Amino acid sequence: MFFTVIVSVFSLVIMLIYSGNEEGANLSALRVFLILPFSLLLGAAETVRRDTRLSAPLKLLIHALLTVPSAYLLLVLPADSDSGAKSSDRFMHFIFTALIYAVAALAVFLIGKAVRNTVEEDKKYRK
């Protein structure tokens, strides 16, 4: 599922950005192929996140350690290599990748908390 969603979003973004460009988008086969191992690692990270035997901070740490480096190495770094980015730019791109992860993790946490609170309120009301 992750692969399909990520490739679809990736293709849509490329299409929207480059639709007016005569040369078109650079959808290289390598970049699309690298989404598959990222999706597999993201799936493994999600399996860890849903494990009930681990504590919440440990699950988040393992999830972050699987997701952020794999996103950078498999999605961001190949684009940096194609563009000839400097090492200082690559470091900033890694930080930006980690920041995107932090914002997404916070959003998932807040939405999950709101859903759990709504379910708890519903249970109290039904009693």
DSSP file (Angstrom, degrees, kcal/mol; ACC not computed):
  #  RESIDUE AA STRUCTURE BP1 BP2  ACC     N-H-->O    O-->H-N    N-H-->O    O-->H-N    TCO  KAPPA ALPHA  PHI   PSI    X-CA   Y-CA   Z-CA
    1    1 A M     >        0   0    0      0, 0.0     4,-2.3     0, 0.0     5,-0.2   0.000 360.0 360.0 360.0 -43.6    0.0    0.0    0.0
    2    2 A F  H  >  +     0   0    0      1,-0.2     4,-2.9     2,-0.2     5,-0.3   0.914 360.0  52.8 -58.2 -42.9    2.8    2.5    0.9
    3    3 A F  H  > S+     0   0    0      1,-0.2     4,-2.7     2,-0.2     5,-0.3   0.930 109.9  47.1 -59.8 -47.5    4.4    2.0   -2.5
    4    4 A T  H  > S+     0   0    0      1,-0.2     4,-2.1     2,-0.2    -1,-0.2   0.923 115.4  44.9 -61.7 -46.1    1.3    2.7   -4.4
    5    5 A V  H  X S+     0   0    0     -4,-2.3     4,-2.6     2,-0.2     5,-0.2   0.934 115.2  46.8 -65.6 -46.1    0.4    5.8   -2.4
    6    6 A I  H  X S+     0   0    0     -4,-2.9     4,-2.8    -5,-0.2    -2,-0.2   0.920 113.9  47.0 -65.5 -43.8    4.0    7.2   -2.5
    7    7 A V  H  X S+     0   0    0     -4,-2.7     4,-2.7    -5,-0.3    -1,-0.2   0.900 112.8  50.6 -65.1 -39.0    4.5    6.7   -6.2
    8    8 A S  H  X S+     0   0    0     -4,-2.1     4,-2.3    -5,-0.3    -2,-0.2   0.937 113.9  43.2 -63.5 -46.6    1.1    8.2   -7.0
    9    9 A V  H  X S+     0   0    0     -4,-2.6     4,-2.7     2,-0.2     5,-0.2   0.920 114.3  51.5 -64.8 -43.3    1.8   11.3   -4.9
   10   10 A F  H  X S+     0   0    0     -4,-2.8     4,-2.4    -5,-0.2    -2,-0.2   0.929 112.2  45.8 -58.2 -47.5    5.3   11.5   -6.3
   11   11 A S  H  X S+     0   0    0     -4,-2.7     4,-2.5     1,-0.2    -1,-0.2   0.888 112.4  51.0 -65.4 -39.4    4.0   11.3   -9.9
   12   12 A L  H  X S+     0   0    0     -4,-2.3     4,-2.6    -5,-0.2    -2,-0.2   0.923 111.0  47.8 -63.9 -44.3    1.2   13.9   -9.2
   13   13 A V  H  X S+     0   0    0     -4,-2.7     4,-2.5     2,-0.2     5,-0.2   0.930 113.0  48.2 -63.5 -44.7    3.7   16.4   -7.7
   14   14 A I  H  X S+     0   0    0     -4,-2.4     4,-2.6    -5,-0.2    -1,-0.2   0.917 112.5  49.5 -61.1 -43.3    6.1   15.9  -10.6
   15   15 A M  H  X S+     0   0    0     -4,-2.5     4,-0.9     1,-0.2    -2,-0.2   0.916 112.6  46.8 -62.8 -43.4    3.2   16.4  -13.1
   16   16 A L  H  < S+     0   0    0     -4,-2.6     4,-0.2     1,-0.2    -1,-0.2   0.883 116.1  44.7 -67.3 -37.9    2.0   19.6  -11.3
   17   17 A I  H  < S+     0   0    0     -4,-2.5     3,-0.3    -5,-0.2    -2,-0.2   0.914 125.8  28.8 -72.2 -42.5    5.5   21.1  -11.1
   18   18 A Y  H >< S+     0   0    0     -4,-2.6     3,-1.1    -5,-0.2     6,-0.2   0.251  83.9 106.9-106.7  12.3    6.6   20.3  -14.7
   19   19 A S  T 3< S+     0   0    0     -4,-0.9    -1,-0.2     1,-0.3    -3,-0.1   0.831  87.3  43.4 -64.2 -29.9    3.3   20.3  -16.6
   20   20 A G  T 3  S+     0   0    0     -3,-0.3     2,-0.4    -4,-0.2    -1,-0.3   0.508  92.4 102.0 -91.0  -4.3    4.1   23.6  -18.3
   21   21 A N    X   -     0   0    0     -3,-1.1     3,-0.5     1,-0.1     4,-0.1  -0.659  65.5-146.6 -84.8 130.7    7.7   22.7  -19.0
   22   22 A E  T 3  S+     0   0    0     -2,-0.4    -1,-0.1     1,-0.2    -4,-0.0   0.862 100.3  52.0 -64.1 -35.4    8.5   21.7  -22.6
   23   23 A E  T 3  S-     0   0    0      1,-0.2    -1,-0.2    -3,-0.0    -5,-0.0   0.707 103.0-148.7 -75.3 -19.1   11.2   19.3  -21.4
   24   24 A G    <   -     0   0    0     -3,-0.5    -1,-0.2    -6,-0.2     2,-0.1  -0.166  31.7 -38.4  79.1-175.8    8.8   17.6  -19.0
   25   25 A A        -     0   0    0     -4,-0.1     2,-1.1     1,-0.1   -10,-0.0  -0.460  47.8-124.4 -85.5 155.5    9.5   16.0  -15.7
   26   26 A N        +     0   0    0     -2,-0.1     2,-1.5     2,-0.0    -2,-0.1  -0.692  37.3 168.2 -99.2  79.2   12.5   13.8  -15.0
   27   27 A L        -     0   0    0     -2,-1.1     2,-0.1     4,-0.1    -2,-0.0  -0.666  19.2-167.8 -90.9  81.7   10.9   10.7  -13.7
   28   28 A S     >  -     0   0    0     -2,-1.5     4,-1.9     1,-0.1     5,-0.2  -0.409  27.5-128.6 -73.7 148.5   13.9    8.5  -13.8
   29   29 A A  H  > S+     0   0    0      1,-0.2     4,-2.7     2,-0.2     5,-0.2   0.867 108.2  57.1 -62.5 -36.8   13.4    4.7  -13.4
   30   30 A L  H  > S+     0   0    0      2,-0.2     4,-2.4     1,-0.2    -1,-0.2   0.930 106.1  48.5 -62.4 -45.4   16.0    4.7  -10.6
   31   31 A R  H  > S+     0   0    0      1,-0.2     4,-0.6     2,-0.2    -1,-0.2   0.916 114.0  45.7 -63.1 -42.4   14.1    7.2   -8.5
   32   32 A V  H >< S+     0   0    0     -4,-1.9     3,-0.9     1,-0.2     4,-0.5   0.906 112.6  51.6 -66.9 -39.6   10.8    5.4   -8.9
   33   33 A F  H >< S+     0   0    0     -4,-2.7     3,-1.4     1,-0.2    -2,-0.2   0.874 102.4  59.9 -63.5 -37.2   12.5    2.1   -8.1
   34   34 A L  H 3X S+     0   0    0     -4,-2.4     4,-1.4     1,-0.3    -1,-0.2   0.668  91.0  70.2 -68.0 -15.3   14.1    3.4   -4.9
   35   35 A I  H <X S+     0   0    0     -3,-0.9     4,-2.6    -4,-0.6    -1,-0.3   0.830  90.1  63.0 -68.6 -30.2   10.6    4.1   -3.6
   36   36 A L  H <> S+     0   0    0     -3,-1.4     4,-2.2    -4,-0.5    -2,-0.2   0.955 104.5  42.2 -62.9 -52.4   10.0    0.4   -3.2
   37   37 A P  H  > S+     0   0    0      0, 0.0     4,-2.3     0, 0.0    -1,-0.2   0.882 115.0  52.9 -63.6 -33.0   12.8   -0.3   -0.6
   38   38 A F  H  X S+     0   0    0     -4,-1.4     4,-2.6     2,-0.2    -2,-0.2   0.926 108.7  49.7 -63.1 -42.4   11.7    2.9    1.2
   39   39 A S  H  X S+     0   0    0     -4,-2.6     4,-2.3     2,-0.2    -1,-0.2   0.885 109.8  51.1 -63.8 -38.5    8.1    1.6    1.3
   40   40 A L  H  X S+     0   0    0     -4,-2.2     4,-2.1     2,-0.2    -1,-0.2   0.918 112.2  46.0 -64.5 -43.2    9.3   -1.7    2.6
   41   41 A L  H  X S+     0   0    0     -4,-2.3     4,-2.4     2,-0.2    -2,-0.2   0.877 111.6  52.1 -67.0 -36.7   11.3    0.0    5.4
   42   42 A L  H  X S+     0   0    0     -4,-2.6     4,-2.2     2,-0.2    -2,-0.2   0.889 108.8  51.0 -65.6 -38.5    8.3    2.3    6.1
   43   43 A G  H  X S+     0   0    0     -4,-2.3     4,-1.9     2,-0.2    -2,-0.2   0.904 110.0  49.2 -63.1 -41.5    6.2   -0.8    6.4
   44   44 A A  H  X S+     0   0    0     -4,-2.1     4,-2.0     2,-0.2    -2,-0.2   0.902 110.5  51.2 -63.6 -40.5    8.7   -2.4    8.9
   45   45 A A  H  X S+     0   0    0     -4,-2.4     4,-2.3     1,-0.2    -2,-0.2   0.882 109.3  50.4 -64.0 -38.0    8.7    0.9   10.9
   46   46 A E  H  X S+     0   0    0     -4,-2.2     4,-1.7     2,-0.2    -1,-0.2   0.857 106.8  54.8 -68.6 -34.4    4.9    0.8   11.0
   47   47 A T  H  < S+     0   0    0     -4,-1.9     4,-0.4     2,-0.2    -2,-0.2   0.917 110.5  45.9 -63.3 -42.6    5.0   -2.8   12.2
   48   48 A V  H >< S+     0   0    0     -4,-2.0     3,-1.2     1,-0.2    -2,-0.2   0.908 109.6  55.1 -64.3 -42.3    7.2   -1.7   15.1
   49   49 A R  H 3< S+     0   0    0     -4,-2.3    -1,-0.2     1,-0.3    -2,-0.2   0.824 109.0  47.5 -62.9 -31.6    5.0    1.3   15.8
   50   50 A R  T 3< S+     0   0    0     -4,-1.7     2,-0.3    -5,-0.1    -1,-0.3   0.489  83.0 116.6 -88.7  -3.5    2.0   -1.0   16.2
   51   51 A D    <   -     0   0    0     -3,-1.2     3,-0.5    -4,-0.4     8,-0.1  -0.500  51.4-160.0 -68.7 126.4    3.7   -3.5   18.5
   52   52 A T  S    S+     0   0    0     -2,-0.3    -1,-0.2     1,-0.2     4,-0.1   0.589  81.5  69.3 -85.5 -10.1    2.0   -3.5   21.9
   53   53 A R  S    S+     0   0    0      2,-0.1     2,-0.2     0, 0.0    -1,-0.2   0.712  89.5  73.2 -81.0 -19.7    5.0   -5.0   23.7
   54   54 A L  S    S-     0   0    0     -3,-0.5     2,-0.1    -6,-0.2     0, 0.0  -0.610  87.4-107.5 -97.2 155.0    7.2   -1.9   23.4
   55   55 A S     >  -     0   0    0     -2,-0.2     4,-2.5     1,-0.1     5,-0.2  -0.413  32.1-112.5 -74.8 156.7    6.9    1.4   25.2
   56   56 A A  H  > S+     0   0    0      1,-0.2     4,-2.4     2,-0.2     5,-0.2   0.903 115.2  49.3 -59.8 -45.9    5.7    4.4   23.2
   57   57 A P  H  > S+     0   0    0      0, 0.0     4,-2.3     0, 0.0    -1,-0.2   0.899 112.4  48.6 -62.7 -37.5    9.1    6.3   23.3
   58   58 A L  H  > S+     0   0    0      2,-0.2     4,-2.6     1,-0.2     5,-0.2   0.906 110.8  50.4 -67.2 -40.9   11.0    3.2   22.2
   59   59 A K  H  X S+     0   0    0     -4,-2.5     4,-2.6     1,-0.2    -1,-0.2   0.920 111.8  47.9 -61.4 -43.7    8.5    2.6   19.3
   60   60 A L  H  X S+     0   0    0     -4,-2.4     4,-2.7     2,-0.2    -2,-0.2   0.906 111.7  50.2 -64.3 -41.6    8.9    6.2   18.2
   61   61 A L  H  X S+     0   0    0     -4,-2.3     4,-2.6     2,-0.2    -2,-0.2   0.940 113.3  44.4 -62.6 -47.9   12.7    6.1   18.4
   62   62 A I  H  X S+     0   0    0     -4,-2.6     4,-1.7     2,-0.2     5,-0.2   0.915 113.8  51.2 -63.4 -42.1   12.8    2.9   16.3
   63   63 A H  H  X S+     0   0    0     -4,-2.6     4,-2.5    -5,-0.2     5,-0.2   0.927 112.3  46.1 -60.1 -45.6   10.3    4.2   13.8
   64   64 A A  H  X S+     0   0    0     -4,-2.7     4,-2.1     1,-0.2    -2,-0.2   0.901 110.6  52.8 -65.0 -40.8   12.3    7.4   13.4
   65   65 A L  H  < S+     0   0    0     -4,-2.6    -1,-0.2     1,-0.2    -2,-0.2   0.777 115.8  40.8 -68.5 -25.5   15.6    5.5   13.0
   66   66 A L  H  X S+     0   0    0     -4,-1.7     4,-0.7    -5,-0.2    -2,-0.2   0.849 121.8  39.7 -84.4 -37.9   14.1    3.4   10.3
   67   67 A T  H  X S+     0   0    0     -4,-2.5     4,-2.7    -5,-0.2     5,-0.2   0.950 111.4  48.0 -82.5 -51.9   12.2    6.2    8.5
   68   68 A V  H  X S+     0   0    0     -4,-2.1     4,-2.4    -5,-0.2     5,-0.2   0.947 115.7  41.2 -64.0 -52.6   14.3    9.3    8.5
   69   69 A P  H  > S+     0   0    0      0, 0.0     4,-3.2     0, 0.0     5,-0.3   0.909 117.2  49.2 -63.0 -38.2   17.6    7.8    7.3
   70   70 A S  H  X S+     0   0    0     -4,-0.7     4,-2.5     2,-0.2     5,-0.4   0.904 110.8  50.0 -67.8 -38.5   15.9    5.6    4.7
   71   71 A A  H  X>S+     0   0    0     -4,-2.7     4,-1.9     2,-0.2     5,-1.6   0.921 115.7  43.8 -62.1 -42.7   13.9    8.6    3.4
   72   72 A Y  I  <>S+     0   0    0     -4,-2.4     5,-3.4    -5,-0.2     4,-0.3   0.960 118.5  41.8 -67.3 -50.0   17.1   10.6    3.1
   73   73 A L  I  <5S+     0   0    0     -4,-3.2    -2,-0.2    -5,-0.2    -1,-0.2   0.850 125.8  32.4 -67.9 -35.0   19.2    7.8    1.6
   74   74 A L  I  <5S+     0   0    0     -4,-2.5    -1,-0.2    -5,-0.3    -3,-0.2   0.718 133.7  19.8 -98.6 -22.4   16.6    6.5   -0.9
   75   75 A L  I  X5S+     0   0    0     -4,-1.9     4,-0.6    -5,-0.4    -3,-0.2   0.785 128.2  32.7-114.2 -45.8   14.6    9.6   -1.8
   76   76 A V  I  ><S+     0   0    0     -5,-1.6     4,-2.2    -4,-0.3     3,-0.3   0.931 112.2  55.3 -84.8 -47.6   16.5   12.8   -1.1
   77   77 A L  H  ><S+     0   0    0     -5,-3.4     4,-2.6     1,-0.2     5,-0.2   0.879 104.7  53.0 -59.1 -42.6   20.1   11.8   -1.7
   78   78 A P  H  > S+     0   0    0      0, 0.0     4,-1.9     0, 0.0    -1,-0.2   0.891 110.7  48.5 -60.6 -35.9   19.6   10.5   -5.3
   79   79 A A  H  X S+     0   0    0     -4,-0.6     4,-1.7    -3,-0.3    -2,-0.2   0.889 111.0  50.8 -68.4 -38.1   17.9   13.8   -6.2
   80   80 A D  H  X>S+     0   0    0     -4,-2.2     5,-2.2     2,-0.2     4,-1.1   0.900 108.9  51.6 -63.4 -40.5   20.8   15.7   -4.6
   81   81 A S  H  <5S+     0   0    0     -4,-2.6     3,-0.3     1,-0.2    -2,-0.2   0.893 109.4  49.8 -64.4 -39.8   23.3   13.6   -6.6
   82   82 A D  H  <5S+     0   0    0     -4,-1.9    -1,-0.2     1,-0.2    -2,-0.2   0.859 114.3  44.6 -65.7 -34.9   21.4   14.4   -9.8
   83   83 A S  H  <5S-     0   0    0     -4,-1.7    -1,-0.2    -5,-0.1    -2,-0.2   0.585 109.1-121.9 -88.0  -9.4   21.4   18.1   -9.0
   84   84 A G  T  <5 -     0   0    0     -4,-1.1    -3,-0.2    -3,-0.3    -4,-0.1   0.866  42.5-174.8  72.9  36.6   25.1   18.2   -7.9
   85   85 A A      < -     0   0    0     -5,-2.2    -1,-0.1    -6,-0.1     2,-0.1  -0.297  23.1-115.0 -66.5 148.6   24.3   19.6   -4.4
   86   86 A K     >  -     0   0    0      1,-0.1     4,-2.2     4,-0.0     5,-0.2  -0.341  27.5-107.0 -77.3 164.6   27.1   20.5   -2.1
   87   87 A S  H  > S+     0   0    0      1,-0.2     4,-2.0     2,-0.2     5,-0.1   0.848 121.3  54.6 -64.1 -33.3   27.8   18.6    1.1
   88   88 A S  H  > S+     0   0    0      2,-0.2     4,-1.8     1,-0.2    -1,-0.2   0.883 108.9  48.7 -67.3 -36.5   26.4   21.5    3.2
   89   89 A D  H  > S+     0   0    0      2,-0.2     4,-2.2     1,-0.2    -2,-0.2   0.891 108.8  53.7 -67.1 -38.3   23.2   21.4    1.1
   90   90 A R  H  X S+     0   0    0     -4,-2.2     4,-1.9     2,-0.2    -2,-0.2   0.889 107.1  51.0 -63.7 -39.2   23.0   17.7    1.7
   91   91 A F  H  X S+     0   0    0     -4,-2.0     4,-2.3     1,-0.2    -1,-0.2   0.919 110.4  48.9 -63.7 -42.8   23.2   18.1    5.5
   92   92 A M  H  X S+     0   0    0     -4,-1.8     4,-2.5     1,-0.2    -2,-0.2   0.861 108.7  53.7 -65.7 -34.3   20.5   20.7    5.4
   93   93 A H  H  X S+     0   0    0     -4,-2.2     4,-2.2     2,-0.2    -1,-0.2   0.867 107.8  50.6 -67.7 -35.5   18.3   18.4    3.3
   94   94 A F  H  X S+     0   0    0     -4,-1.9     4,-2.4     2,-0.2    -2,-0.2   0.928 111.4  47.8 -65.0 -44.4   18.8   15.7    5.9
   95   95 A I  H  X S+     0   0    0     -4,-2.3     4,-2.3     1,-0.2    -2,-0.2   0.907 111.5  50.7 -61.6 -41.7   17.8   18.1    8.7
   96   96 A F  H  X S+     0   0    0     -4,-2.5     4,-2.5     2,-0.2    -1,-0.2   0.888 108.7  51.8 -63.8 -39.5   14.8   19.1    6.5
   97   97 A T  H  X S+     0   0    0     -4,-2.2     4,-2.1     2,-0.2    -2,-0.2   0.920 110.9  47.9 -61.7 -44.4   13.8   15.4    6.1
   98   98 A A  H  X S+     0   0    0     -4,-2.4     4,-2.4     2,-0.2    -2,-0.2   0.878 110.8  52.0 -64.2 -37.7   14.0   15.0    9.9
   99   99 A L  H  X S+     0   0    0     -4,-2.3     4,-2.4     2,-0.2    -2,-0.2   0.907 108.0  50.5 -65.7 -42.2   11.9   18.1   10.4
  100  100 A I  H  X S+     0   0    0     -4,-2.5     4,-2.5     1,-0.2    -2,-0.2   0.912 110.8  50.3 -60.9 -41.9    9.2   16.8    8.0
  101  101 A Y  H  X S+     0   0    0     -4,-2.1     4,-3.0     2,-0.2     5,-0.2   0.927 109.7  50.5 -61.0 -44.9    9.2   13.5   10.0
  102  102 A A  H  X S+     0   0    0     -4,-2.4     4,-2.3     1,-0.2    -2,-0.2   0.911 111.9  46.8 -62.4 -42.6    8.8   15.4   13.3
  103  103 A V  H  X S+     0   0    0     -4,-2.4     4,-2.3     2,-0.2    -1,-0.2   0.924 114.5  47.0 -65.3 -43.9    5.9   17.4   11.9
  104  104 A A  H  X S+     0   0    0     -4,-2.5     4,-2.5     2,-0.2    -2,-0.2   0.911 112.3  49.9 -64.5 -42.1    4.2   14.3   10.5
  105  105 A A  H  X S+     0   0    0     -4,-3.0     4,-2.4     1,-0.2    -1,-0.2   0.901 111.1  49.4 -63.5 -40.9    4.7   12.4   13.7
  106  106 A L  H  X S+     0   0    0     -4,-2.3     4,-2.7    -5,-0.2    -1,-0.2   0.910 111.0  49.7 -64.1 -41.8    3.3   15.2   15.8
  107  107 A A  H  X S+     0   0    0     -4,-2.3     4,-2.5     2,-0.2     5,-0.2   0.920 111.8  47.9 -63.9 -43.2    0.2   15.4   13.5
  108  108 A V  H  X S+     0   0    0     -4,-2.5     4,-2.5     2,-0.2    -2,-0.2   0.910 112.8  49.6 -63.1 -41.9   -0.3   11.6   13.7
  109  109 A F  H  X S+     0   0    0     -4,-2.4     4,-2.5     2,-0.2    -2,-0.2   0.936 113.0  45.5 -62.5 -46.9    0.0   11.8   17.5
  110  110 A L  H  X S+     0   0    0     -4,-2.7     4,-2.2     2,-0.2    -2,-0.2   0.897 114.5  47.4 -66.6 -40.5   -2.4   14.7   17.8
  111  111 A I  H  X S+     0   0    0     -4,-2.5     4,-2.4    -5,-0.2    -1,-0.2   0.924 113.1  49.4 -66.1 -43.0   -5.0   13.2   15.5
  112  112 A G  H  X S+     0   0    0     -4,-2.5     4,-2.7    -5,-0.2    -2,-0.2   0.899 110.6  50.3 -61.3 -41.1   -4.7    9.8   17.3
  113  113 A K  H  X S+     0   0    0     -4,-2.5     4,-2.5     2,-0.2    -1,-0.2   0.911 110.4  49.7 -64.7 -42.1   -5.2   11.5   20.7
  114  114 A A  H  X S+     0   0    0     -4,-2.2     4,-2.2     2,-0.2    -2,-0.2   0.904 112.2  48.0 -63.5 -41.0   -8.3   13.3   19.4
  115  115 A V  H  X S+     0   0    0     -4,-2.4     4,-2.5     2,-0.2    -2,-0.2   0.932 111.9  49.2 -65.2 -45.3   -9.7   10.1   18.1
  116  116 A R  H  X S+     0   0    0     -4,-2.7     4,-2.5     1,-0.2    -2,-0.2   0.911 111.4  49.7 -61.2 -41.6   -9.0    8.3   21.3
  117  117 A N  H  X S+     0   0    0     -4,-2.5     4,-2.5     2,-0.2    -1,-0.2   0.901 110.4  50.4 -63.7 -40.3  -10.6   11.1   23.4
  118  118 A T  H  X S+     0   0    0     -4,-2.2     4,-2.2     2,-0.2    -2,-0.2   0.909 111.2  48.4 -64.2 -42.0  -13.7   11.0   21.1
  119  119 A V  H  X S+     0   0    0     -4,-2.5     4,-2.2     2,-0.2    -2,-0.2   0.913 112.1  49.3 -64.5 -42.6  -14.0    7.2   21.6
  120  120 A E  H  X S+     0   0    0     -4,-2.5     4,-2.2     2,-0.2    -2,-0.2   0.914 111.2  49.0 -63.2 -42.9  -13.6    7.5   25.3
  121  121 A E  H  X S+     0   0    0     -4,-2.5     4,-2.2     1,-0.2    -1,-0.2   0.891 110.5  51.5 -63.2 -38.7  -16.2   10.3   25.5
  122  122 A D  H  X S+     0   0    0     -4,-2.2     4,-2.1     2,-0.2    -1,-0.2   0.895 108.7  50.9 -65.3 -39.7  -18.6    8.1   23.4
  123  123 A K  H  X S+     0   0    0     -4,-2.2     4,-1.4     1,-0.2    -2,-0.2   0.906 110.8  48.9 -64.0 -41.5  -18.1    5.2   25.8
  124  124 A K  H  < S+     0   0    0     -4,-2.2    -2,-0.2     1,-0.2    -1,-0.2   0.897 110.7  50.8 -64.5 -39.7  -18.9    7.3   28.8
  125  125 A Y  H  < S+     0   0    0     -4,-2.2    -1,-0.2     1,-0.2    -2,-0.2   0.891 108.5  51.4 -66.3 -39.4  -22.0    8.7   27.1
  126  126 A R  H  <        0   0    0     -4,-2.1    -1,-0.2     1,-0.3    -2,-0.2   0.809 360.0 360.0 -69.8 -28.8  -23.3    5.2   26.3
  127  127 A K     <        0   0    0     -4,-1.4    -1,-0.3    -5,-0.2    -2,-0.2   0.518 360.0 360.0 -68.8 360.0  -22.9    4.0   29.8
